[in-house]
Amino acid sequence: MDLSEKLLSFHEKLARFFEKYLRAILALIIILLLITFLWIGFSYYKSKKEKEASLKLMEVVKAENIISALQEVKEKYKGTQASLQASLLLLDYYYTQKNYQEMQKLIEELQKEYPKKMRGVILYGKAKTLEINGDFNRALEIYKEVSKVQPELNFLTYLDIARIAENLGKFDLAKEYYQKYLKESKIKNSGFVEYKLYELSKK
């Protein structure tokens, strides 16, 4: 078989292959195109939704009922940064109003919706609520967990752990965390902590 015959044979085989699998190939191309268009559409929708949510959050300050407006942003734009910010503002409001029941409910919602991104902040809110309600042992354990998962909050958690440990009579643990607080180079105004360590040294 010469070269021209070989090429003709190969061409025929290729033609038969494409004829046999044409529908499958076309279906695959259509699926890939659909996935691409859906992804482009989703990205555009998400971007548009983020922009809309951010504008809505900025309008909250003009609202007659700010709390109601924040709740609307939180619910309507779930999954956006604006919804998360609205949730944190509501959390702060419930805390200042001593509405610990709503605070706990919101913390549980945030834990389900933002399991990784906001884990430390959410846990901190949970620990604070437990502490306020007098459950010091559980609050202490959660403050310790916050210190591990979100060390940037240690300027708060070290003091929280030391304070609760002191209240529970765990003076060695309190000393340990007051000392940790002093060792953090970014933390200032340590006079209070030095005084607490001086007091604990006498116990």
WOQUIUR-V979609 format. One record per run of one state. SS is the DSSP state (h for helix, s for strand, l for the rest). FROM is the first residue (numbers start at 1). LEN is the number of residues. If there is no record, write none. Layout:
BEGIN
ss=SS from=FROM len=LEN
ss=SS from=FROM len=LEN
END
This chain:
BEGIN
ss=l from=1 len=2
ss=h from=3 len=60
ss=l from=63 len=3
ss=h from=66 len=11
ss=l from=77 len=4
ss=h from=81 len=16
ss=l from=97 len=3
ss=h from=100 len=14
ss=l from=114 len=5
ss=h from=119 len=14
ss=l from=133 len=3
ss=h from=136 len=14
ss=l from=150 len=1
ss=h from=151 len=17
ss=l from=168 len=3
ss=h from=171 len=13
ss=l from=184 len=7
ss=h from=191 len=11
ss=l from=202 len=2
END
